[in-house]
Amino acid sequence: MPSPGKLCPELSLVRVDTAILMFTITDGTSPIDITGYTFLFMLRTAPDAATAISFTCVVTSGTAGIMTATLTAVDAATLIKDTAYYYDVQMVDLASTKTTIISGITQPIIADVSRV
């Protein structure tokens, strides 16, 4: 099982950019089978803030323990430049047990310069 609440290095995001992150869930050494698991990945300006921005999480290879999280450009456009966000990733297994596998604080959001 992954270590609960493992602090992850700070995440860097650019406002309006699509972000695609891949995670390999392991027992510390080997990938675990996450077939049928669900994941939540949210950003908030404070841990108890009412508004959250969510990544879409998909198990892309259950037997290899791979989950892909995507933040769309539309959702990334709602990020506030120069603001750091709290985040965590929760895993929900087949028994509905929730485990926070990663948590941290983003780097301040980088403002987009190029626009179409």
C-alpha positions as CSV (number, residue, x, y, z in Angstrom):
1,M,0.0,0.0,0.0
2,P,1.3,3.5,-0.7
3,S,2.3,5.6,2.2
4,P,-0.6,7.8,3.4
5,G,-0.2,11.5,3.2
6,K,3.2,11.4,1.6
7,L,4.3,15.0,1.0
8,C,5.1,15.6,-2.7
9,P,7.5,18.1,-4.1
10,E,5.8,21.4,-5.0
11,L,3.7,21.2,-8.2
12,S,4.2,23.9,-10.8
13,L,1.2,24.9,-13.0
14,V,0.7,27.5,-15.6
15,R,-2.7,29.2,-15.8
16,V,-4.7,28.2,-18.9
17,D,-2.3,25.3,-19.7
18,T,-3.6,21.7,-19.8
19,A,-1.7,19.6,-17.2
20,I,-1.3,15.9,-17.6
21,L,0.3,14.0,-14.7
22,M,1.0,10.3,-14.5
23,F,1.3,8.4,-11.2
24,T,2.5,4.9,-10.5
25,I,1.0,3.6,-7.3
26,T,3.4,1.2,-5.6
27,D,3.7,-0.7,-2.3
28,G,7.1,1.0,-1.9
29,T,8.8,-1.3,-4.4
30,S,6.4,-2.8,-6.9
31,P,3.3,-1.4,-8.6
32,I,0.0,-2.5,-7.1
33,D,-3.1,-3.5,-9.1
34,I,-5.5,-0.5,-9.0
35,T,-8.0,-2.0,-11.4
36,G,-11.5,-0.6,-10.3
37,Y,-10.0,2.0,-7.9
38,T,-11.0,5.7,-8.2
39,F,-9.0,8.8,-7.5
40,L,-9.7,12.4,-6.5
41,F,-7.2,15.1,-7.1
42,M,-8.2,18.6,-6.0
43,L,-6.7,22.0,-5.6
44,R,-7.9,24.6,-3.1
45,T,-6.6,28.0,-2.0
46,A,-6.9,26.8,1.6
47,P,-7.5,23.3,2.9
48,D,-11.1,24.2,4.0
49,A,-11.9,26.6,1.1
50,A,-15.4,25.9,-0.4
51,T,-14.3,26.0,-4.0
52,A,-12.1,23.3,-5.5
53,I,-10.6,22.8,-8.9
54,S,-10.5,19.1,-9.8
55,F,-8.3,17.0,-12.1
56,T,-10.0,14.2,-14.0
57,C,-8.4,11.0,-12.9
58,V,-8.4,7.8,-15.0
59,V,-6.8,4.4,-14.2
60,T,-4.8,4.0,-17.5
61,S,-3.2,0.7,-16.6
62,G,-4.6,-1.0,-13.5
63,T,-2.3,-3.9,-13.4
64,A,0.8,-1.6,-13.7
65,G,-0.6,0.7,-11.1
66,I,-0.8,3.7,-13.4
67,M,-3.3,6.6,-13.0
68,T,-3.4,9.7,-15.2
69,A,-4.7,13.0,-13.9
70,T,-5.7,15.8,-16.3
71,L,-6.4,19.4,-15.6
72,T,-8.1,20.9,-18.6
73,A,-7.2,24.3,-20.0
74,V,-10.7,25.5,-19.2
75,D,-10.3,24.6,-15.5
76,A,-6.7,25.8,-15.4
77,A,-8.0,29.2,-16.6
78,T,-9.7,29.6,-13.2
79,L,-6.4,29.4,-11.3
80,I,-5.4,32.7,-9.8
81,K,-1.9,33.8,-10.8
82,D,0.7,34.2,-8.1
83,T,-1.4,32.1,-5.8
84,A,-0.2,28.8,-4.2
85,Y,-2.9,26.1,-3.9
86,Y,-3.1,23.2,-1.5
87,Y,-3.6,19.8,-3.1
88,D,-4.0,16.1,-2.4
89,V,-4.6,12.9,-4.3
90,Q,-7.0,10.4,-2.6
91,M,-7.3,6.8,-3.7
92,V,-10.5,4.9,-3.1
93,D,-10.0,1.1,-3.2
94,L,-12.5,-1.7,-3.9
95,A,-13.5,-1.8,-0.2
96,S,-14.3,2.0,-0.4
97,T,-11.2,2.7,1.8
98,K,-9.9,6.3,1.2
99,T,-6.2,6.9,1.4
100,T,-4.5,10.2,0.8
101,I,-1.4,9.2,-1.2
102,I,0.1,12.6,-2.0
103,S,-0.4,16.1,-0.6
104,G,1.4,19.4,-0.9
105,I,1.3,23.0,-1.9
106,T,1.8,24.2,-5.5
107,Q,4.3,26.7,-6.6
108,P,2.6,30.1,-7.1
109,I,0.5,29.8,-10.3
110,I,2.5,31.1,-13.3
111,A,0.5,33.6,-15.4
112,D,0.1,32.7,-19.0
113,V,1.7,35.1,-21.5
114,S,0.8,33.7,-24.9
115,R,-2.9,33.9,-25.7
116,V,-5.0,33.1,-28.7
